[in-house]
Amino acid sequence: MRKIVIAIDGPAASGKSTTAKYVAERLGYLHIDTGAMYRAITLRVLEEGIPLDDEKRIRELAERCEIQLVRTPDSLRVYLDGRDVTKEIRTPAVTRAVSAVSSYQAVRDVLVREQRRMAAEGGVVLEGRDIGTTVLPQADLKVFMVAGVRERARRRRKELEQLGVQTDEVMLAKELEERDRLDATRTASPLQKAPDAVELDTSNLTIEQQVEIVVRMAKEIIHNKNERND
């Protein structure tokens, strides 16, 4: 069967990462968490004490960093220059800084080049904020996931608690709204729905329901493409 390219976009905590992971598992595809790649660069920026407005130094850092996404039986591990940073990239400090780092076109150019290389052979599920509009505008299936900010804040709080971080849900909601604003108004590849993307509101859906909807759409596209090639 022909393998397709699936792009899942949406704001933070809309459910795209978990959905992409399980969709990839169901189809036997590779899951590429592009947001984790930007978070890894951001982590290194913070570790090296580079000011968030120093675009030149951040660009140079992005060009020399090596990021690997490794699928294990139970999770996607993120390696930065050979070091497992899967948990570190999810800290509040990285979350607050990642929009600034990812807003630089030079940083996006470096990571988009790598993301396109990974997707070249098909059989991938990429998720992020500009996959369907910038990274892979010719993706076979584009899904734009949304959810209410209160529900997203609840999900983010639960995610942080699993990492041992206690935080206030109201504060998280405000941070998510600010993140949305920054992502939607940045010059380089702003967060926006591709004209041909299917919008999926996950506010009242379980993970299983989200996955089933996307898998069903993907299988229909795969079936139609295979029929045309017969």
C-alpha positions in Angstrom: 0.0 0.0 0.0 1.2 3.5 -0.8 2.3 5.4 2.2 1.1 9.0 2.6 2.2 12.1 4.4 0.0 13.4 7.2 0.3 16.9 8.7 -1.3 17.7 12.0 -1.2 21.4 13.1 -2.7 23.3 15.9 -2.0 25.5 19.0 -0.3 24.2 22.2 -2.2 21.5 24.1 -4.8 20.9 21.4 -4.0 17.2 21.5 -1.9 17.0 18.3 1.2 15.4 19.8 -0.6 12.5 21.4 -2.9 12.0 18.4 0.0 12.1 16.0 1.8 9.5 18.1 -1.1 7.0 18.1 -2.0 7.6 14.5 1.5 6.8 13.5 1.4 3.6 15.6 -1.9 2.5 14.0 -0.6 3.1 10.5 3.0 1.8 11.1 4.3 5.3 10.3 7.1 7.5 11.7 5.9 10.2 14.1 7.9 13.5 13.9 7.3 16.0 16.7 8.5 19.2 15.2 7.7 21.2 18.3 10.1 19.0 20.3 12.9 20.0 17.8 12.3 23.7 18.5 12.1 23.1 22.2 15.5 21.3 22.0 17.1 24.3 20.4 15.4 26.6 23.0 16.8 24.5 25.8 20.3 24.9 24.5 19.8 28.7 24.1 18.8 28.9 27.7 21.6 26.7 28.9 24.2 28.8 27.1 22.6 32.0 28.4 22.0 33.5 25.0 19.6 36.4 25.1 16.3 35.6 23.3 16.7 38.7 21.1 20.2 37.7 19.8 19.1 36.2 16.5 22.7 35.9 15.2 23.9 33.7 18.0 20.7 31.6 18.1 21.0 31.0 14.3 24.6 29.8 14.7 23.6 27.6 17.6 20.8 26.0 15.6 23.2 25.2 12.7 25.6 23.3 14.9 23.1 21.4 17.1 22.2 17.8 16.2 18.6 16.7 17.1 17.4 13.1 17.0 13.9 11.8 17.5 14.0 8.1 18.6 10.9 6.0 18.9 11.0 3.5 21.8 8.2 1.0 22.6 6.5 3.5 25.0 7.6 7.0 24.0 9.4 9.3 21.6 12.8 10.3 23.0 14.4 13.5 22.1 18.2 13.7 21.9 20.2 16.9 21.7 23.8 16.3 20.6 23.6 12.8 21.9 21.9 13.7 25.3 18.4 12.6 26.2 16.5 15.9 26.9 12.9 14.5 26.6 11.9 15.7 30.0 14.0 18.9 30.1 12.4 20.4 26.9 8.9 20.3 28.7 9.8 22.6 31.6 8.0 25.9 32.0 11.2 27.9 31.3 11.5 26.3 27.8 7.7 26.7 27.2 8.0 30.4 27.9 10.9 30.9 25.6 10.2 28.6 22.6 7.9 31.1 20.8 10.7 33.7 20.6 13.3 31.2 19.4 11.1 29.6 16.8 10.1 33.0 15.4 13.5 33.4 13.7 13.4 32.5 10.0 17.0 31.3 10.2 16.1 28.7 12.9 13.1 27.6 11.0 15.1 27.2 7.8 17.5 24.8 9.6 14.8 22.6 11.1 12.4 22.7 8.2 15.2 21.4 5.9 15.6 18.4 8.3 11.9 17.8 8.6 11.4 17.7 4.9 14.3 15.2 4.6 12.6 12.9 7.1 9.3 13.1 5.3 10.7 12.6 1.8 9.8 8.9 1.5 6.3 9.2 2.9 4.9 7.1 5.7 5.1 9.9 8.3 2.9 11.9 10.6 4.4 15.3 11.3 2.8 17.6 13.9 3.5 21.2 14.7 2.2 24.7 13.8 3.2 25.2 10.2 3.4 21.7 8.7 0.4 22.0 6.3 1.2 25.6 5.3 5.0 25.8 5.2 6.9 22.5 5.8 4.8 20.2 3.7 2.1 22.1 1.8 1.6 19.1 -0.4 0.8 16.7 2.4 -1.8 14.1 1.5 -3.9 14.8 4.7 -3.9 18.0 6.7 -5.6 18.2 10.0 -5.8 21.4 12.1 -6.7 20.6 15.7 -8.2 23.1 18.1 -9.6 23.1 21.6 -10.9 25.6 24.2 -8.3 27.4 26.2 -9.6 26.1 29.5 -9.5 22.5 28.3 -6.0 23.0 27.0 -4.8 24.5 30.3 -6.2 21.4 32.1 -4.3 19.1 29.8 -1.1 21.1 30.2 -1.4 21.1 34.0 -1.9 17.3 33.9 1.2 16.9 31.6 3.3 19.0 33.9 2.2 17.1 37.0 3.4 13.9 35.4 6.8 15.6 35.2 6.6 16.5 38.8 5.9 20.2 38.2 3.0 21.8 40.1 1.4 24.9 38.5 -1.8 27.0 38.5 -4.3 26.3 35.8 -5.4 29.9 35.5 -1.8 31.0 34.9 -1.4 28.2 32.3 -4.5 29.5 30.5 -3.0 33.0 30.3 0.3 31.6 29.1 -1.4 29.6 26.4 -3.3 32.6 25.2 -0.1 34.6 25.0 1.6 31.7 23.1 -1.3 31.6 20.7 -0.9 35.3 20.1 2.8 35.1 19.5 2.5 32.1 17.2 -0.3 33.6 15.1 1.4 37.0 14.6 5.1 36.0 14.0 6.5 36.9 10.7 8.1 33.5 10.0 5.5 30.8 9.3 2.7 31.9 11.6 0.3 29.5 13.1 -2.7 29.2 10.7 -5.0 26.7 9.2 -4.2 25.6 5.7 -7.1 26.2 3.3 -7.4 22.5 2.6 -7.0 21.3 6.2 -9.7 19.5 8.1 -10.5 21.3 11.4 -10.9 19.0 14.3 -12.2 20.4 17.6 -10.9 18.1 20.3 -12.4 19.9 23.3 -14.9 17.1 24.0 -13.2 14.2 22.3 -11.2 11.4 23.9 -7.7 10.6 22.6 -9.2 7.4 21.1 -11.9 9.3 19.3 -9.4 11.8 17.9 -7.1 9.0 16.7 -10.0 7.1 15.1 -11.2 10.1 13.1 -7.7 10.9 11.7 -6.9 7.2 11.0 -10.3 6.8 9.2 -9.5 9.9 7.0 -6.0 8.6 6.3 -7.2 5.1 5.3 -9.7 6.6 2.9 -7.0 8.7 1.2 -4.7 5.6 1.0 -7.5 3.5 -0.5 -8.3 6.1 -3.1 -4.7 6.5 -4.1 -4.2 2.8 -4.4 -7.3 2.4 -6.5 -6.0 5.1 -8.9 -2.7 3.3 -9.2 -4.2 -0.1 -9.9 
